[in-house]
Structure formats: C-alpha cells, structure tokens
Amino acid sequence: MVISYFDPGTKLIYAVGAVVGLIGGVKVYSKFSSGDPDTSKTAAYPHALEKGR
C-alpha cells in the first residue's frame, strides 16, 4: 500500500523543490541585478533571519 505512493510522492517532492529553487534563484538574480551585492540575506531563509531580530 505505502509502496504504491512512494514513486509519485518522490516526484511530487522533487517538483516542489524545483519550484522553490527557481523562485529563490529569481529572487537572488533580481536583487543582484538591481545593484545590491549582499544577496546572502535573500538566499538564506529571509524569514528565519527576521524572527531572530
């Protein structure tokens, strides 16, 4: 029963990871293209960094 869901579940996780990666890449590219050299905050979990403040 569980084995029948494993392959589609794996593909779904890969698809979600690809979309998240593309969105993150576009955010970093747009920030770097606008002239801001500090893209580390955008690339490294921006919401996690804001909670620590």
C-alpha positions as a printed Julia matrix, in Angstrom:
53×3 Matrix{Float64}:
  0.0    0.0     0.0
  2.66   2.53    1.01
  4.98   1.41   -1.78
  2.41   2.41   -4.41
  2.56   6.03   -3.16
  6.34   6.22   -2.88
  7.19   6.93   -6.54
  4.52   9.62   -7.1
  5.37  11.15   -3.72
  9.04  11.31   -4.63
  8.23  13.03   -7.91
  5.98  15.49   -6.11
  8.72  16.39   -3.63
 11.2   16.87   -6.49
  8.71  19.12   -8.29
  8.1   21.23   -5.18
 11.86  21.52   -4.61
 12.4   22.61   -8.2
  9.74  25.32   -7.95
 11.14  26.59   -4.64
 14.65  26.61   -6.14
 13.53  28.54   -9.2
 11.71  31.13   -7.1
 14.77  31.56   -4.88
 17.04  31.86   -7.9
 14.85  34.55   -9.44
 14.81  36.5    -6.16
 18.6   36.41   -5.85
 19.08  37.27   -9.53
 16.72  40.24   -9.34
 18.37  41.55   -6.19
 21.86  41.17   -7.65
 20.78  42.77  -10.95
 19.4   45.79   -9.11
 22.89  46.52   -7.79
 22.72  45.1    -4.27
 25.82  42.92   -3.79
 24.58  41.45   -0.48
 22.4   38.6    -1.72
 23.2   36.33    1.23
 20.17  37.55    3.18
 17.89  36.77    0.25
 19.47  33.39   -0.4
 19.5   32.17    3.2
 15.97  31.89    4.6
 14.94  35.56    4.9
 12.01  34.82    7.2
 14.19  32.85    9.61
 16.61  35.75    9.88
 13.84  38.26   10.61
 12.47  36.21   13.51
 15.79  36.46   15.33
 15.67  40.24   15.46
